[in-house]
Amino acid sequence: MGVMPESPRWLSEHEQRVWRDFSAAFDMFRAHVEGQLQHESGMPHTYYEVLVKLSEAPGHTLRMSELAEASRSSRSRLSHAVARLEANGWVRRESCPTDKRGAWASLTTEGFAVLEAAAPGHVEAVRQGLFDALTPEQVTALGEISAAVLGQLAPRCEAAKAAEEEACRQAGECEADEAPGAPGTVRNGTRSAAL
């Protein structure tokens, strides 16, 4: 977290309106995308994102730690998601032969087929909910704004994630890569499958 200023930096009326509109639009958009995936594909957006990240990886395989980083998820949250995807037969988790505490997650043929089936509806929901409402200039501006916000928040998020994982390690509640039994490509530009 940053240093707290001595006196609050209250939002102006204009900033307050922008913040409230942004917050409402973001919540509605996420609900729109989540609802479409749940209704048409029977999966939450979190699971879809994991499948996408694996589909884009060489050999459709990533270390669990790499998958957590790529999907912007804590290792414990990712481990739960991968366990559910594994139960569905969409992902396979295997121990790393050179690191007993490490694990690899791989997209199965069935998981790739599920992703291929889900992608068209998901992309249409994204287009309807976001891009259809914007001019090309607004899309460019949104990209610049998103990059600025990511740049502002990424270091704080990384520090918080590192602290959470250090606490997990100290408590002995997680493993390096969440190996099996341990506690704890459809690409844009060809066939658009992901945001």
C-alpha positions in Angstrom: 0.0 0.0 0.0 1.1 3.6 -0.5 1.7 6.2 2.2 -1.5 7.6 3.5 -1.7 11.4 3.0 -2.1 13.5 6.1 -5.5 14.8 4.9 -7.9 12.9 2.7 -7.8 13.8 -1.0 -11.6 14.0 -1.5 -12.9 13.4 -5.0 -14.4 16.4 -6.9 -18.0 16.2 -8.0 -16.8 15.3 -11.5 -14.4 12.6 -10.2 -17.2 11.2 -8.0 -19.5 10.9 -11.0 -16.8 9.3 -13.1 -15.9 6.9 -10.3 -19.5 5.8 -9.7 -20.2 5.4 -13.4 -17.0 3.4 -13.9 -17.7 1.2 -10.9 -21.3 0.5 -12.0 -20.3 -0.2 -15.6 -17.5 -2.5 -14.5 -19.8 -4.5 -12.2 -22.5 -4.7 -14.9 -20.0 -5.8 -17.6 -18.5 -8.5 -15.3 -22.0 -9.8 -14.4 -22.9 -9.8 -18.2 -19.8 -11.9 -19.1 -20.1 -14.2 -16.1 -23.8 -14.8 -16.7 -23.2 -15.6 -20.4 -20.5 -18.1 -19.6 -22.5 -19.7 -16.8 -25.7 -19.9 -18.8 -24.2 -21.1 -22.1 -21.1 -23.0 -21.1 -21.7 -24.0 -17.4 -18.5 -22.5 -16.1 -17.4 -19.3 -14.3 -15.2 -16.8 -16.0 -12.3 -17.8 -13.7 -12.3 -21.4 -15.2 -12.6 -20.0 -18.7 -9.5 -17.8 -18.1 -7.5 -20.8 -16.8 -8.5 -22.8 -20.0 -7.5 -19.9 -22.2 -4.1 -19.5 -20.5 -3.3 -23.2 -20.9 -4.5 -23.1 -24.6 -2.0 -20.3 -25.3 0.9 -22.1 -23.6 3.4 -24.2 -25.5 2.1 -27.8 -25.4 -1.0 -26.5 -23.6 1.0 -26.9 -20.4 2.2 -24.5 -17.6 3.7 -24.9 -14.2 1.1 -24.1 -11.6 3.1 -21.1 -10.4 3.3 -19.8 -14.0 -0.5 -20.4 -14.4 -1.2 -18.5 -11.2 0.8 -15.5 -12.5 -0.7 -15.6 -15.9 -4.3 -15.8 -14.5 -3.6 -13.1 -11.9 -4.7 -15.6 -9.1 -3.2 -16.7 -5.8 -1.9 -20.2 -5.8 -4.5 -21.4 -3.3 -7.4 -20.0 -5.4 -5.8 -21.4 -8.6 -5.3 -24.8 -6.9 -9.1 -25.0 -6.1 -10.0 -24.0 -9.7 -7.7 -26.5 -11.2 -9.0 -29.3 -8.9 -12.5 -28.5 -10.3 -11.3 -28.4 -13.9 -9.5 -31.7 -13.3 -12.6 -33.3 -11.9 -14.4 -32.2 -15.1 -11.7 -33.9 -17.2 -10.7 -30.5 -18.8 -7.3 -30.2 -17.1 -4.7 -32.7 -16.0 -2.2 -32.0 -13.2 1.0 -33.9 -13.0 4.0 -33.8 -10.6 7.2 -32.3 -12.0 9.8 -35.1 -12.3 12.7 -32.8 -11.4 11.0 -31.0 -8.5 8.8 -33.2 -6.2 7.0 -30.1 -4.8 6.3 -28.7 -8.3 3.4 -29.5 -10.6 2.3 -29.0 -14.2 -1.2 -28.3 -15.4 -2.1 -29.4 -18.9 -5.2 -28.7 -21.0 -6.8 -32.0 -22.1 -8.4 -32.7 -25.5 -11.8 -32.5 -23.8 -10.8 -29.2 -22.2 -9.7 -27.7 -25.5 -13.0 -28.8 -27.1 -15.0 -27.2 -24.2 -13.0 -23.9 -24.7 -13.6 -24.0 -28.5 -17.3 -24.4 -27.9 -17.4 -21.6 -25.2 -15.3 -19.1 -27.1 -17.8 -17.8 -29.7 -20.5 -16.9 -27.2 -18.0 -15.4 -24.8 -16.4 -13.2 -27.5 -19.9 -12.1 -28.6 -20.8 -11.2 -25.0 -17.6 -9.1 -24.7 -18.3 -7.4 -28.0 -21.9 -6.6 -27.1 -21.1 -5.5 -23.6 -18.1 -3.4 -24.3 -16.9 -2.7 -27.8 -20.3 -2.2 -29.5 -20.8 0.8 -27.1 -17.5 2.5 -28.0 -16.2 4.4 -31.0 -12.7 3.4 -32.3 -11.3 6.4 -30.6 -12.9 5.4 -27.3 -11.4 1.9 -27.7 -8.0 3.4 -28.0 -8.6 5.7 -25.0 -9.8 2.7 -23.0 -6.7 0.8 -23.8 -4.5 3.7 -22.6 -6.6 4.2 -19.5 -6.4 0.5 -18.7 -2.6 0.5 -19.1 -2.3 3.5 -16.8 -4.4 1.9 -14.1 -2.6 -1.4 -14.4 0.8 0.4 -14.2 -0.4 2.1 -11.0 -1.8 -1.0 -9.3 0.5 -3.8 -10.5 3.4 -3.2 -8.0 0.9 -3.1 -5.1 -0.8 -6.2 -6.2 2.5 -8.1 -6.7 3.6 -7.0 -3.2 0.3 -8.1 -1.6 0.4 -11.5 -3.5 4.0 -12.1 -2.4 3.1 -11.3 1.3 0.1 -13.7 1.1 2.3 -16.5 -0.4 5.0 -15.9 2.2 2.5 -16.2 5.0 1.2 -19.4 3.4 4.7 -20.8 3.3 5.5 -19.9 6.9 2.2 -21.5 8.0 3.1 -24.6 6.0 -0.2 -24.5 4.2 1.1 -24.4 0.6 3.6 -26.0 -1.6 5.9 -24.5 -4.2 3.7 -25.3 -7.1 0.7 -27.1 -5.6 1.8 -30.6 -6.7 -1.0 -33.2 -6.9 -1.9 -34.4 -3.5 -0.2 -31.4 -1.8 -2.3 -29.2 0.5 -3.3 -26.4 -0.4 -4.7 -23.0 -28.4 -7.5 -20.9 -29.1 -5.8 -17.5 -29.6 -6.8 -14.0 -30.2 -6.1 -13.1 -33.9 -7.0 -16.6 -35.2 -10.1 -17.7 -33.5 -10.6 -15.2 -30.7 -11.2 -17.1 -27.5 -10.1 -14.7 -24.8 -10.2 -11.1 -23.7 
